[in-house]
Amino acid sequence: MHNSTFLSAIILTYNEEIHIARCIKSLQPYVKEIFVVDSFSNDNTVKIAEELGAEVYQNPWINYATQFNWGLQNCPIKTPWVWRIDADEYIDKTLGENVNKCITDADEKLSGINIKRKIVFLGKPLLHGTWYPRWNLKVFKYGKGECENRWMDEHIILHEGTSTQVEGDQTDDNLNNITWWTDKHNGYATREAVDILYTQVKTDKNSSVKSKLFGNEAERLRWLKNRYNKIPLFVRPFFNFFYRYIIRGGFRDGKQGFLWHILQGFWYRMLVDAKVWEIKKRFNNDNNKIKEFLESNFKL
């Protein structure tokens, strides 16, 4: 028996009609309530979600962090625990059962559960090149955590309590085509460039995850990213591709692995650098002008 009375899920959506049913159906045996926070989709996302029993709320999109935190503040959550999941993700039976068991057996100090995220690209799981397993805090006590306020690579942060981890996969398997993927990553590149520049002009007030080599997964990734960003522009994408694809075995994932590491590990990283360079050039590396530009256009 699954004790789903402890859990609610929040899913953010915009035009996710090809994914939303799969996501909701994977959650239903393990959660009591499913809340969809939609950014005014113009496809059948809302209709499908409501037909499957989800409660749908709509709010204009700014970025992931503000939208998820809006959901925490405005959805009528009655359960003691919340599950963060994207519309193009789904969970397996092992994960659902282990999360329920962990919550049922938890002591008062436990406030968060880290789970493994698996990426499927063009139909193939990416199991090498540092992409699996990636542990992320996805389940947390309601009122004890929130999404850190960043434009990119935002994590759930706990205000108090301890965390643990359970086995099972939360799988990211986007069914859209490469054109859609590159368009989305162009937007991601803008957001990541903004985060990098915020840090460089000393206005990164909103980063709440600590940078620690020997910390948890989020802290270690933040440490690695900070070190990566100290490598010169346009050099680091070559380093990133070589490290992940060659040294860490990304080539073992076949054609899909090759395409992923070329597109995500090299092209995307080069695009981020190009956007950082473009803004710096526009303002002649004047940190005060860059800061004014960021706060006028990307204020958090």
C-alpha positions in Angstrom: 0.0 0.0 0.0 1.2 3.5 -0.9 0.7 6.2 1.7 0.1 9.0 -0.8 -1.6 11.3 1.8 1.9 12.7 2.6 2.6 14.0 -0.9 1.6 16.7 -3.4 3.3 17.4 -6.7 3.9 20.7 -8.5 4.4 20.6 -12.3 5.1 23.8 -14.3 3.8 23.8 -17.9 3.7 25.7 -21.1 2.4 23.8 -24.2 3.2 20.3 -22.8 0.3 18.4 -24.3 2.7 15.6 -25.5 4.2 15.1 -22.1 1.7 16.0 -19.4 -0.4 12.8 -19.3 2.7 10.6 -19.0 4.0 12.8 -16.1 0.7 12.8 -14.2 0.0 9.1 -14.6 3.4 8.2 -13.3 2.8 10.2 -10.2 -0.9 9.3 -9.4 -0.2 6.1 -7.5 2.2 7.9 -5.1 0.8 11.4 -4.5 -2.5 12.8 -3.1 -2.7 16.0 -5.1 -1.2 17.2 -8.4 -1.0 20.9 -9.0 -0.2 22.2 -12.5 1.1 25.8 -12.7 0.5 26.8 -16.3 1.9 29.8 -18.2 -1.2 30.2 -20.4 -0.6 27.3 -22.8 -2.4 27.6 -26.2 -2.5 23.8 -26.8 -4.4 21.1 -24.9 -2.1 21.0 -21.8 -4.7 22.4 -19.4 -7.6 20.2 -20.8 -5.5 17.0 -20.4 -4.3 17.9 -16.9 -7.8 18.7 -15.7 -9.2 15.5 -17.2 -6.6 13.5 -15.3 -7.6 15.1 -12.0 -4.9 17.7 -11.6 -5.7 21.2 -10.2 -4.6 23.8 -12.7 -3.5 27.4 -11.9 -2.2 29.9 -14.3 0.5 32.6 -13.8 2.6 34.6 -16.2 6.1 33.2 -16.8 9.2 35.0 -15.6 11.6 32.2 -14.9 11.5 28.7 -13.4 12.4 29.8 -9.8 9.8 32.5 -9.6 7.1 30.3 -11.1 7.8 27.3 -8.8 7.9 29.5 -5.7 4.6 31.1 -6.9 3.1 27.6 -7.0 4.3 26.9 -3.4 2.7 30.1 -2.2 -0.5 30.0 -4.1 -1.5 26.4 -4.6 -3.7 25.0 -1.8 -1.2 22.4 -0.6 -2.5 20.4 2.3 0.1 17.6 2.4 3.3 17.8 4.5 5.6 17.0 1.6 6.0 18.4 -2.0 7.5 16.8 -5.1 9.1 19.0 -7.8 8.8 17.5 -11.2 8.9 18.9 -14.8 6.2 18.1 -17.3 8.6 16.2 -19.6 9.7 14.0 -16.7 8.2 10.9 -15.2 9.0 8.6 -12.2 9.4 4.9 -12.1 7.7 2.5 -9.7 10.9 2.0 -7.6 11.2 5.7 -7.0 7.6 6.2 -6.1 7.6 3.3 -3.6 10.9 4.3 -2.0 9.9 8.0 -1.6 6.6 6.9 0.1 8.5 4.5 2.4 11.1 7.1 3.2 8.5 9.7 4.2 6.5 7.1 6.2 9.6 6.1 8.2 11.1 9.6 8.4 12.1 11.2 11.7 11.2 14.8 12.5 14.6 16.1 11.4 14.3 14.9 7.8 13.2 17.7 5.4 14.4 16.6 2.0 14.9 13.6 -0.3 17.5 13.5 -3.1 16.6 11.4 -6.1 18.4 10.4 -9.3 17.7 12.2 -12.5 18.1 10.3 -15.8 18.2 12.0 -19.2 16.9 10.3 -22.3 18.0 12.0 -25.5 16.5 10.9 -28.9 15.2 7.7 -27.3 18.4 6.7 -25.5 19.3 7.0 -21.8 22.6 8.9 -21.3 24.4 6.8 -18.7 27.9 8.1 -19.1 29.8 11.4 -19.4 28.9 12.4 -15.8 25.2 12.7 -16.7 24.0 9.7 -14.6 23.4 9.4 -11.8 22.7 13.0 -11.0 21.3 13.4 -7.5 18.9 16.3 -7.0 16.7 17.4 -4.1 13.2 17.0 -5.6 11.0 16.1 -2.6 10.9 18.3 0.5 8.7 19.2 3.5 6.2 21.9 2.6 7.3 25.2 4.3 10.9 23.9 4.8 12.2 24.6 1.4 11.9 26.7 -1.8 13.6 27.2 -5.2 16.7 29.4 -5.0 16.1 32.6 -7.0 18.4 32.3 -10.0 17.9 32.5 -13.8 19.5 29.1 -14.4 20.6 25.9 -12.6 18.2 26.7 -9.7 18.1 24.1 -6.9 15.7 23.5 -4.0 17.2 24.8 -0.8 16.1 23.7 2.7 15.7 26.2 5.4 16.1 23.6 8.1 16.4 19.9 8.6 18.4 17.1 7.0 18.2 15.3 3.7 18.6 11.7 2.5 18.5 9.9 -0.8 16.5 7.0 -2.2 16.9 4.7 -5.2 14.8 5.0 -8.4 14.8 7.3 -11.4 13.1 10.6 -12.3 13.5 10.5 -16.0 13.8 13.5 -18.3 12.6 12.3 -21.7 11.6 15.2 -23.9 9.7 14.1 -27.1 10.2 17.3 -29.1 12.5 17.5 -32.1 16.0 18.9 -32.4 14.7 22.3 -33.7 12.6 22.7 -30.5 15.6 21.6 -28.4 18.0 24.1 -29.9 15.4 26.9 -29.6 15.0 26.0 -25.9 18.7 25.9 -25.3 19.2 29.3 -27.0 16.9 30.6 -24.2 18.8 28.7 -21.6 22.1 30.2 -22.9 20.7 33.7 -22.3 19.7 32.8 -18.8 23.1 31.2 -18.0 25.0 34.2 -19.5 23.0 36.4 -17.2 23.8 34.3 -14.1 27.5 34.4 -15.0 27.5 38.1 -15.5 25.6 38.7 -12.2 28.4 36.8 -10.4 31.2 38.7 -12.2 29.7 42.1 -11.4 29.3 41.0 -7.7 25.5 41.2 -7.7 24.8 37.4 -7.2 22.8 38.0 -4.0 20.4 35.2 -4.7 22.7 32.2 -4.9 21.7 30.1 -1.9 23.4 26.8 -2.7 26.9 26.8 -1.2 29.9 26.1 -3.4 31.6 23.0 -1.9 33.8 20.4 -3.6 32.9 17.8 -0.9 29.4 18.9 -0.3 26.2 17.4 -1.6 25.5 17.0 -5.3 24.1 20.5 -5.8 27.0 22.1 -3.8 29.6 20.1 -5.7 28.1 21.1 -9.1 28.0 24.7 -8.0 31.7 24.5 -7.1 32.6 22.9 -10.4 30.6 25.4 -12.4 32.3 28.3 -10.5 35.7 26.8 -11.4 34.6 26.2 -15.0 33.6 29.9 -15.3 37.1 30.9 -14.4 38.5 29.2 -17.5 38.8 31.8 -20.4 35.9 32.3 -22.7 35.8 30.1 -25.8 38.4 27.8 -24.3 36.2 26.1 -21.8 33.7 24.6 -24.2 36.5 22.6 -25.7 37.6 21.5 -22.3 34.0 20.6 -21.3 33.5 18.4 -24.4 36.8 16.6 -24.1 36.3 15.9 -20.4 32.8 14.6 -20.6 32.9 12.9 -23.9 36.4 11.4 -23.9 37.6 11.2 -20.3 34.3 10.4 -18.6 33.1 8.1 -21.4 30.2 10.0 -23.0 31.2 8.2 -26.3 29.8 5.0 -24.7 26.2 6.3 -25.3 26.5 5.9 -29.1 25.2 8.3 -31.7 22.9 10.0 -29.2 25.8 10.5 -26.8 27.9 12.0 -29.5 25.1 14.4 -30.6 24.3 15.3 -26.9 27.9 16.2 -26.1 28.4 18.1 -29.3 25.1 20.1 -28.9 24.9 20.4 -25.1 28.5 20.0 -24.1 30.1 22.1 -26.8 27.6 24.2 -29.0 25.5 25.3 -26.0 28.6 26.1 -23.9 30.0 28.1 -26.8 26.7 30.0 -27.2 26.7 30.9 -23.5 30.3 32.3 -23.9 29.3 34.2 -27.0 26.4 35.9 -25.2 28.6 36.8 -22.2 31.2 38.2 -24.6 28.6 40.1 -26.6 27.3 41.9 -23.5 30.7 42.7 -22.2 31.7 44.1 -25.6 28.5 46.2 -25.7 29.4 47.9 -22.5 33.2 48.0 -22.9 33.6 45.7 -19.9 32.3 48.4 -17.6 30.9 46.4 -14.6 28.6 49.3 -13.5 27.0 49.5 -17.0 26.7 45.7 -17.2 25.1 45.7 -13.7 22.6 48.4 -14.8 21.7 46.4 -17.9 21.2 43.2 -15.9 19.0 44.9 -13.3 16.9 46.7 -15.9 16.3 43.6 -18.0 16.8 40.6 -15.7 16.1 41.7 -12.2 15.5 38.8 -9.8 
